[in-house]
Amino acid sequence: MPRPFSVRLLPGVLLPAAVLAFSVLMCTKVVPYLSFARGTGFLSTKTDAVLDNPVFLAGFYVHITSSLWVMVSGALQFMPPLSAQFPRLHRQLGKLYVLSILLLAAPSGLVLACYANGGLSAKVGFVVQCIVWWLTTYAAFREAVARQWLPHVEWMMRSLAVTLAAMSLRLESYGMYYWLHTKPIETYLTVTWLSWTGNLLLAEILIRAGVARSLLKQFYRTPKTHSVV
């Protein structure tokens, strides 16, 4: 007897839809920065010395742009029907996701982490997040090269969990500030760590519950979908 469609909604429909909606929202936030005005949004919190630093500026603009297509390409990897219909697209999106994180998004995020507001705790939180992001993505890539598909899917789930920390950070900030009435600095320092560690914990729970194996079985309906290289 087939499982109810609702069981398959989270990885196959709801997650990509939520990420796509969030990415559209983030595009509206990114566009104003393309004016390169010093006082735009987040940049207004930085000192003149930081804003005059070309390393910071390069890291900032690389990160805010590359992260957009990283989120979208990562979420689309977890749509088995799309992968079955368009296996070449699945592989190309996998390459885009992996290379963009390893070469652009994670290294630029590491640069930004060194200039993070909130003191040492925030800096360390973002630095560790970027390192974990890079390592989980590389592990997913390594397993794909070795054609070890179950570990590959599991590491991709962990990688995407860290990728989606940007979305979790904003949702958790909103919830803590408006529902729990925490102070802004308390909210910021909490979500700096919770946004990605909480996502990783959820990913591990889903992996232990067999979601990775279930996704792999759906991918195997079209064998050509099982490669990102």
N, C-alpha and C positions, 0 to 999 in steps of 0.2 A: 504493500500500500504506500503511495507516495507521501512524502512528508508535506505538511501544510505549507503553502507558499510563504506564509509569514515567517517561517523559520529561516528561509533563505533571503529575506529582505535586507537584513543588516549588512552582510558583506557585499551583496550583489546590487542593491539598489539604494538603500537609505544612506549608507556611508558615502558612496560617490556623489549622491545628490547633495548631501550636507556639505561635503568638501567643495563641490562646484559652487554652491551658493556662497560659502564663506570666501572662496577665491574671488568671486565677483565683487563681494563687499570689500575685500582687501585691495582690489584693483582701484576702487574709488578712493581708497586711502593712499595708495602709492602715487597716483597721478599728480597730486599737488606737489610732491617732492621733485618731480621732473622739471619744475621751474628752477630748481637749484637755489632757491631762496634760503638764506641762512636761518630765518626764524620760523620755518615751516614745521608745525607739529612737534614731533619728538626732538627735532634738531634744536628747538628753542630751549631745551633743558641742558644743552651742552655749552661749555665755556668757549670763548673765542679761540683759546689755544687748541682745543679739540677740533673745532670747526676749521681751523687753519691747517690741520694735520692731513696730508694727502692719503696716508695709510687708512685713517679712520673713514674718510670720505669714500675711498675706493671700496672698503669693506662694506660700508653702509649701502651704497647703491647696488653693488653686486648682490648683496644679501636680499634686499627687498624685492628685487626683480626676479632673481633665480628661484626664490622660495615659492613664487606663485606657480610656475609651471612644474616645480617639484611636487607640490601638493596635488595638483590635478593629475599628473602622470602617475603618481604613486597610487592614488585612489582608483584610477581606471585599471590598474593592474589586478584589482580584486573584483573584477566583473567577469566571471567565467563565460557568460553568454557572448560578451564582446570579444573575448579572447578566442572563443571557438569559431566565431564568424570571421575574425580578422587576426589570424595568428601572427602575420608579419607586423601588424600594428602593435600587438602585444610585445613583441621582441624589441621593436624600435622605442616604444615607450619605456620599456625596462632599461634600455641603454641610456635614454635621456635621463631617467630618474637617477640611476646609479652614478653616472658620470657627473651630473649636475651637483649632486651632494658631495661626492668625493673631491671634485675640483673647484667648485664654486660656493655652494651654500654653506657647507660645514666650515671650510677654512675662513670664509668671510664672517661667518657667525662667531668664530673664535676671535677674530679681530675685534668685533663689536663687544664681545664679552669682556675684553680687557679694558674697555671704556665704559662699562655698565654703571648706571646710577645705583645707589643703594649700598655702597661699601663692599667690603670683602666677601660677605656672604653671597651677595648677588653675583659678583664677579666669578666666584668659585662655582656657583650653581650653573651659570651659563657656560663656563668653560667645560665643566664635566659633561653637560648636556651635549655640547658640540663634539666632544671626544666620543661619547657613547653613540651619537648619531653617525659619525664617520665609521666607527668600528662595526656597528650592526649592519650598516649598508655594505661595507666591504665583505663582511661574513656572508651576507646574502649573495653577493656577486661571486665569491669564492665557491660557494656550494653549487651555484648554477654552472660554473665552469667545470666543476667535478661531476655535474649531472646527478647530484644528490638532491632530488626534488623536494622531499619532505623537509629536510633541514633548510633548504632554500626558502620555502614558503614560510616556515617558522621565523627565520631571520628577517624576511621581508615584512612580516607582521610587526616585529620589534622595531624595525627601521621606520615603518610608517607611523607607529605609535609615537616615536620621537618627532617625526615630521609634523604630526598633528598637534604638537605641543603649542604651536602658535594659536591654534583654535581653542584649545583647552585653557590656555592662559587668559584669554579674553573672557571666556565663559565663566571661569572660576573667579576672575577679578570682579565681574559684574555680580555674581552670586554672593561673594563675601562682603562686598561693599554695600550692596543694597538690601541684602537679606540678613546678614550677620552684623552689619554696621561696624565692620572693622575699620581701623584707621588706614589711610592710604599707604603708609610705609609698611604696616603689618600685612596688608593685602599683597603688596608688591613682593615683599620678601618671601611670603608663603607660596605664591603662585610661581615664583621663579623656580622653585624646586618641585612643587606639586604637579605643575602642568605636564612635566615629562616623566617623572617617577610614577605618578598615578596612571598615566597612559601605558607605561611599560608593565605595571602590575596588572592592568586590565588585559593587555596582550598576553601575558603569561597565563592568566586564568582561561582565556579563550583557547590558547594553545593546548593547555592541559585538558580542556573540555572536548578536544578533538576537532576544533574548527579548522585548523591547518590541514588536517588529514581530509576533512570533508571538502575543502576547497580544492585540494589536489585531485581528488576523485572527479570533481567536475571538470578540472582542467584536462584530465586524461581522456575525456570524451573526444578531444582533438589533440593527438600527440604532438603536433607541431607547435603547440602553444607553450611548450615547456623549455623555453630558452630565452635568456636576456642577452646572450652574446652571439 
